[in-house]
Every structure is written in structure tokens, then in C-alpha cells.
Amino acid sequence: MKHLIAGAAALGFATAAHAADDVTLQLQWVTQAQFAGYYVALDKGFYEEEDLNVTIKPGGPDIAPPQVLAGGGADVMLNWMPSAMAAREKGLPVVNIAQPFKSSGLMLTCWKDTGITGPQDFKGRTIGVWFFGNEYPFLSWMSQEGISTDGGDDGVTVLKQGFNVDPLLQRQADCISTMTYNEYWQVIDAGVSPDELVTFKYEDMGVATLEDGIYALEENLSDPAFQDKMVRFVRASMKGWKYAEENPDEAAEIVLDNDDTGAQTETHQKRMMGEIAKLTAGSNGALDPADFERTIDTLLAGGSDPVITARPEGAWTHAITDAALN
């Protein structure tokens, strides 16, 4: 990808006086503190300072960001890298232009009374897994552990989990997918004590993959005007993220102000923002190549059924963040 926009830095990305440029961002999920940096940048005028008119489109259970990007419904999307790389291998040339999230918040939350103490105890169990591109980290993990996902005594039965915690609460599953900043706390808020649970963070298990990266289409990045917009967008977005980290309660309030559904609560969003700040901490927005390689290694390590079959080339670039951060 670097060869496509190697001349980007040479352009200087000077912002001339002109009408604000439109940028549409497709979120991975509904309006919540997971995306606080973008709402803060919008609310605080950071995008306006960069001559950008940014529209933030919430996601949902039936919205696949890569499909929205492919269809021209957004200029840029947020996506987990496993989903993005799977889409790239299938022919959608998405490129990671920035990585605000340094760490993964994905984990499995299990009932302790099942006797599960590690992946070796998953065999014969039912585990709730999110799909719509979110299943790839789990499937890769099980492949590395040599555990079939076709059920039976020697495999796991995969329950296609909705975006809630009901399968665990109703004992339909022994474990479910949760995020450190969201669903885990929904289980706790339902009256379950942390002592009744055992959790397995993908980060701790050595199978964490990058989440919530910023992606654009490769063909668009060959356009100097689009590159310029992305530099300004990333610069303002990272300013928003760092403000959110330093002012988590205010950031949560800004998110709530932008939630048209009224489904979020102040307590939950403030708690979520506190957890999100742990995941963005240490990132200036530039993708760490070592984190990329670790993610790709995880996705390739799937035995006969890996998430991707070849190491992707040109799947990320520093050209945008180099210009934005300088």
C-alpha cells in the first residue's frame, strides 16, 4: 500500500481555505462509548477545525461495515482486523489507515460452576459466539487449540449468540462472548456475582487480534484529495480520543447526547468509557507493525480452516498517520 501513497507526505497535506469536506464514518456498532473519540471530536469542533463535515453512522446487528464501505455508503469504517482481512482476501481491498485501539477487549465469560478452568475444558461445552465477522477470533483460537467447532464430546457446540447476554443467564451456554467494557458488566448488572464467573481474555490467552481500526478503500487512497481528507480526519479523531481518555465522564455524556435511541444509561456509559480508555491508552493512532503481524499470525494459524489463507500485502499504511501526527 505504501507504494500507492508514498507521495502523500510530499504533498504536505496543506489545508487550503475551502468549503468543509464531507466525510462519512460507519461505526462497527450502535452509539456508545466504544466510539467516544469520534463523538468528542464532533462535539468539540475538532473536525470543524480541520474543515471537515463529518457524519457518523451508527452500526447495528444487521449492518456489516465492509459491505457499507463497498457500497459507497461511507468513506471510512471501523472494523475488527479479522473481519477486515477476511473481506480483503475475498476481494474488498480495505486498508488500515489508523489504529486507535492498542489492546483487545474481547473475552469469554463462563459459569465457574461448570468446572471450566481453561481451553482444555471447552470440549463438550456450548459456547456463545457473535457472528457478522466477529466470529473469526474465536474460530482461530479453537483451531489453534485443536478443538473442533462441530460439537460432540471432543468439540464445542457453537451457539450463534445475539448481541446480549441471555444465553449465559438462561444457562443455554456455558460461556458467552463478552467485551471487557460492555457485556461482562451486563451480566454483573443482572445480579451475577463476579465470584460466580471465570473469564478468559483473548489478550491473556495470546490470541488477541486488533479491534476498531480505521479502514478505507485502497482505490480511494490513490486520490490525493481523499488522502488529504483522511489525514485531517485521523488527526481530529485522535485528538478526540485523547480528550476522551483524559475526560472520561464528559466523553460519556457527549456519547449520551448523540444517542437518539435513548437506550444507553449514564452509569453504563461512564463505566464503559473507563474501560475503553484502557484499550486506547498507549496508541497515538499509528498501527504497530508488530501488532499487525501478531494478528495475521493468529488468523493464519487455523490448521485446515484458517480465517485467511495467505499473508495480506498492502493491508495497512503509515502514510496517513505519519502526515496527521507530524
C-alpha positions as CSV (number, residue, x, y, z in Angstrom):
1,M,0.0,0.0,0.0
2,K,2.9,2.3,0.7
3,H,3.8,2.5,-3.0
4,L,0.2,3.8,-3.7
5,I,0.5,6.7,-1.5
6,A,4.2,7.2,-1.0
7,G,3.9,10.6,-2.3
8,A,1.3,11.6,0.2
9,A,3.7,13.1,2.7
10,A,5.3,15.1,-0.1
11,L,2.0,16.8,-0.7
12,G,2.3,18.4,2.8
13,F,-1.5,18.0,3.2
14,A,-1.8,21.7,3.5
15,T,-5.4,22.7,4.2
16,A,-6.5,25.4,1.9
17,A,-9.4,27.7,2.6
18,H,-12.4,26.0,1.1
19,A,-15.8,24.7,1.9
20,A,-15.7,21.9,4.5
21,D,-15.1,18.4,3.0
22,D,-17.7,15.8,3.7
23,V,-16.6,12.5,5.5
24,T,-19.0,9.7,6.4
25,L,-17.8,7.3,9.1
26,Q,-19.5,3.9,9.5
27,L,-19.3,2.6,13.1
28,Q,-19.0,-1.1,14.0
29,W,-21.9,-0.9,16.4
30,V,-24.5,1.3,17.9
31,T,-23.8,4.7,19.5
32,Q,-21.9,4.0,22.7
33,A,-18.6,4.9,24.5
34,Q,-16.7,2.4,22.4
35,F,-16.7,5.2,19.8
36,A,-16.4,8.2,22.1
37,G,-13.3,9.7,20.4
38,Y,-15.3,10.4,17.2
39,Y,-18.3,11.9,19.0
40,V,-16.0,14.0,21.1
41,A,-14.2,15.2,18.0
42,L,-17.5,16.2,16.5
43,D,-18.8,17.8,19.7
44,K,-15.7,19.8,20.5
45,G,-15.3,21.1,16.9
46,F,-12.1,19.2,16.2
47,Y,-13.4,18.1,12.8
48,E,-14.6,21.6,12.1
49,E,-11.2,22.9,12.8
50,E,-9.9,20.6,10.1
51,D,-12.5,21.8,7.6
52,L,-14.4,18.6,7.8
53,N,-18.1,18.0,7.9
54,V,-18.3,14.5,9.5
55,T,-21.4,12.3,9.6
56,I,-21.2,9.4,12.0
57,K,-23.4,6.4,11.0
58,P,-24.2,4.0,13.9
59,G,-24.0,0.3,13.2
60,G,-26.2,-2.5,14.4
61,P,-26.8,-6.3,14.3
62,D,-27.7,-6.2,10.6
63,I,-25.0,-3.8,9.5
64,A,-21.7,-5.1,8.2
65,P,-19.3,-2.1,7.8
66,P,-17.3,-3.7,5.0
67,Q,-20.5,-4.0,2.9
68,V,-21.4,-0.4,3.7
69,L,-17.9,0.7,2.6
70,A,-18.0,-1.4,-0.6
71,G,-21.4,0.0,-1.5
72,G,-20.2,3.6,-1.2
73,G,-22.3,4.3,1.9
74,A,-19.3,5.5,3.9
75,D,-15.8,6.9,3.2
76,V,-14.2,5.2,6.1
77,M,-15.3,2.4,8.5
78,L,-14.4,1.0,11.9
79,N,-13.8,-2.8,11.9
80,W,-12.1,-5.5,13.7
81,M,-9.0,-6.6,11.8
82,P,-10.1,-10.3,11.4
83,S,-13.3,-9.1,9.7
84,A,-11.4,-6.6,7.6
85,M,-8.7,-9.1,6.5
86,A,-11.3,-11.7,5.7
87,A,-13.1,-9.1,3.5
88,R,-9.8,-8.2,1.9
89,E,-9.0,-11.8,1.0
90,K,-12.5,-12.1,-0.6
91,G,-11.8,-9.2,-2.9
92,L,-12.7,-6.0,-1.0
93,P,-9.4,-4.0,-0.9
94,V,-9.7,-2.4,2.6
95,V,-6.6,-0.8,4.1
96,N,-6.0,0.1,7.8
97,I,-5.0,3.8,7.9
98,A,-5.1,4.2,11.7
99,Q,-5.4,2.0,14.8
100,P,-6.7,4.0,17.9
101,F,-7.2,0.7,19.9
102,K,-3.9,-0.7,21.1
103,S,-5.4,-3.7,23.1
104,S,-8.3,-6.1,22.7
105,G,-11.4,-6.1,24.9
106,L,-12.7,-9.4,23.7
107,M,-13.2,-12.3,26.2
108,L,-15.2,-15.4,27.0
109,T,-17.3,-15.2,30.2
110,C,-18.2,-18.7,31.7
111,W,-20.1,-20.0,34.7
112,K,-17.5,-21.1,37.3
113,D,-19.6,-24.0,38.5
114,T,-19.2,-25.7,35.1
115,G,-15.6,-26.5,36.2
116,I,-14.1,-24.7,33.2
117,T,-10.6,-23.6,34.1
118,G,-9.0,-23.3,30.7
119,P,-9.5,-24.0,26.9
120,Q,-8.9,-27.7,27.6
121,D,-12.3,-27.7,29.4
122,F,-14.2,-26.3,26.5
123,K,-14.7,-29.7,24.9
124,G,-18.2,-30.9,25.1
125,R,-19.4,-27.4,26.1
126,T,-21.8,-24.9,24.4
127,I,-20.2,-21.5,23.8
128,G,-22.0,-18.4,22.5
129,V,-20.2,-16.7,19.7
130,W,-21.0,-13.5,17.8
131,F,-21.1,-13.7,14.0
132,F,-21.3,-11.0,11.3
133,G,-17.5,-11.0,11.2
134,N,-17.0,-11.2,14.9
135,E,-16.6,-14.9,15.0
136,Y,-13.2,-15.0,13.4
137,P,-11.1,-14.6,16.6
138,F,-12.9,-17.4,18.3
139,L,-12.7,-19.8,15.4
140,S,-9.0,-19.1,15.0
141,W,-8.4,-19.7,18.7
142,M,-10.2,-23.0,18.6
143,S,-8.3,-24.1,15.5
144,Q,-5.0,-23.3,17.4
145,E,-6.2,-25.3,20.3
146,G,-7.1,-28.2,18.1
147,I,-10.7,-28.1,19.2
148,S,-13.5,-28.7,16.6
149,T,-16.4,-26.3,16.4
150,D,-18.7,-29.0,15.1
151,G,-19.9,-30.1,18.5
152,G,-19.6,-33.5,20.1
153,D,-17.7,-34.6,23.2
154,D,-14.4,-33.6,21.6
155,G,-15.5,-30.3,20.3
156,V,-17.5,-27.2,21.2
157,T,-21.1,-26.6,20.2
158,V,-21.2,-23.0,18.8
159,L,-24.3,-21.1,19.7
160,K,-24.9,-18.2,17.4
161,Q,-25.1,-15.5,20.0
162,G,-27.3,-12.5,19.7
163,F,-25.8,-9.2,20.9
164,N,-27.0,-9.8,24.5
165,V,-26.1,-12.0,27.5
166,D,-29.3,-14.1,27.7
167,P,-27.7,-17.4,26.7
168,L,-25.5,-17.3,29.8
169,L,-28.2,-16.0,32.2
170,Q,-30.6,-18.6,30.9
171,R,-28.0,-21.4,31.0
172,Q,-28.3,-22.0,27.3
173,A,-24.5,-21.7,27.1
174,D,-21.6,-22.5,29.4
175,C,-19.7,-19.5,28.1
176,I,-20.5,-16.5,26.0
177,S,-18.6,-13.8,24.1
178,T,-18.3,-10.5,26.1
179,M,-16.3,-7.3,25.9
180,T,-14.5,-6.0,28.9
181,Y,-16.3,-2.7,28.5
182,N,-19.9,-3.9,27.8
183,E,-21.5,-7.4,28.0
184,Y,-19.5,-8.5,31.0
185,W,-21.0,-5.7,33.0
186,Q,-24.4,-6.6,31.7
187,V,-24.0,-10.0,33.3
188,I,-23.0,-8.3,36.6
189,D,-25.9,-5.9,36.4
190,A,-28.2,-8.8,36.0
191,G,-27.3,-9.8,39.6
192,V,-24.5,-12.3,39.0
193,S,-21.5,-12.0,41.3
194,P,-18.0,-11.9,39.8
195,D,-17.2,-14.8,42.0
196,E,-19.6,-16.9,40.1
197,L,-17.8,-16.4,36.8
198,V,-14.5,-17.2,35.2
199,T,-13.2,-15.1,32.3
200,F,-10.7,-15.7,29.5
201,K,-9.4,-12.5,27.9
202,Y,-8.1,-13.1,24.4
203,E,-5.3,-10.7,25.2
204,D,-4.2,-13.0,28.1
205,M,-4.6,-16.2,26.0
206,G,-2.2,-15.0,23.4
207,V,-4.8,-14.9,20.6
208,A,-5.8,-11.2,20.7
209,T,-6.4,-9.5,17.4
210,L,-6.7,-5.9,16.7
211,E,-10.1,-4.2,17.1
212,D,-11.7,-1.0,16.0
213,G,-9.2,0.0,13.3
214,I,-10.0,2.8,10.8
215,Y,-10.2,1.4,7.2
216,A,-10.6,3.0,3.8
217,L,-10.7,1.5,0.3
218,E,-7.3,1.2,-1.5
219,E,-8.6,2.8,-4.7
220,N,-9.8,5.9,-2.8
221,L,-6.4,6.2,-1.1
222,S,-4.8,6.7,-4.6
223,D,-6.6,10.1,-4.8
224,P,-4.6,12.9,-3.2
225,A,-7.7,14.8,-2.2
226,F,-9.1,11.8,-0.4
227,Q,-5.7,11.3,1.3
228,D,-5.8,14.8,2.5
229,K,-9.3,14.3,4.0
230,M,-8.2,11.2,5.7
231,V,-5.1,12.9,7.3
232,R,-7.4,15.6,8.7
233,F,-10.0,13.1,9.8
234,V,-7.4,10.9,11.6
235,R,-5.7,13.9,13.2
236,A,-9.0,15.3,14.6
237,S,-10.2,11.8,15.6
238,M,-7.1,11.1,17.7
239,K,-7.4,14.5,19.3
240,G,-10.9,13.4,20.2
241,W,-9.7,10.1,21.6
242,K,-7.0,11.7,23.8
243,Y,-9.6,14.2,25.1
244,A,-11.9,11.3,25.9
245,E,-9.2,9.4,27.8
246,E,-8.4,12.5,29.9
247,N,-12.1,13.4,30.4
248,P,-14.0,10.1,30.5
249,D,-17.1,11.3,32.3
250,E,-17.5,14.2,29.9
251,A,-16.9,11.9,27.0
252,A,-19.6,9.6,28.2
253,E,-22.0,12.5,28.4
254,I,-21.2,13.5,24.9
255,V,-22.0,10.0,23.7
256,L,-25.3,10.0,25.5
257,D,-26.2,13.3,23.9
258,N,-25.7,11.6,20.5
259,D,-27.7,8.5,21.3
260,D,-31.0,9.1,19.6
261,T,-32.4,5.7,20.8
262,G,-32.2,6.6,24.5
263,A,-31.2,3.0,25.1
264,Q,-27.9,3.8,26.9
265,T,-27.7,4.8,30.6
266,E,-25.3,7.2,32.2
267,T,-23.9,4.7,34.6
268,H,-23.2,2.1,31.9
269,Q,-21.6,4.6,29.5
270,K,-19.3,6.1,32.1
271,R,-18.2,2.7,33.2
272,M,-17.7,1.7,29.6
273,M,-15.6,4.8,28.8
274,G,-13.4,4.0,31.7
275,E,-12.7,0.5,30.3
276,I,-12.3,1.8,26.7
277,A,-9.7,4.3,27.9
278,K,-7.6,1.2,28.9
279,L,-7.7,-0.1,25.3
280,T,-6.8,3.1,23.6
281,A,-4.1,4.0,26.1
282,G,-0.6,3.9,24.5
283,S,-1.8,4.4,21.0
284,N,-1.2,7.6,19.0
285,G,-3.3,6.2,16.1
286,A,-0.4,4.7,14.2
287,L,-0.6,0.9,13.7
288,D,2.1,-1.0,15.4
289,P,3.5,-3.4,12.7
290,A,4.2,-6.0,15.5
291,D,0.5,-5.9,16.5
292,F,-0.4,-6.4,12.8
293,E,1.9,-9.3,12.4
294,R,0.6,-10.9,15.6
295,T,-2.9,-10.6,14.4
296,I,-2.2,-12.0,11.0
297,D,-0.2,-14.9,12.6
298,T,-3.3,-15.7,14.7
299,L,-5.6,-15.6,11.7
300,L,-3.3,-17.9,9.6
301,A,-2.9,-20.4,12.4
302,G,-6.1,-22.2,11.8
303,G,-5.0,-25.6,10.6
304,S,-7.1,-26.8,7.7
305,D,-9.6,-24.0,8.2
306,P,-7.8,-20.7,8.8
307,V,-9.6,-17.3,8.8
308,I,-7.3,-16.2,5.9
309,T,-5.1,-18.4,3.7
310,A,-2.3,-16.0,2.8
311,R,-0.5,-13.2,4.4
312,P,-2.0,-10.0,3.1
313,E,0.1,-7.4,1.2
314,G,-0.7,-3.7,1.3
315,A,-3.3,-4.1,4.0
316,W,-2.1,-1.2,6.1
317,T,-0.2,2.1,5.7
318,H,1.5,4.6,7.9
319,A,1.3,7.4,5.3
320,I,-1.9,8.9,6.7
321,T,-0.9,8.8,10.4
322,D,2.7,10.0,9.6
323,A,1.2,13.1,8.0
324,A,-1.5,13.5,10.6
325,L,0.8,13.2,13.6
326,N,3.5,15.4,12.1
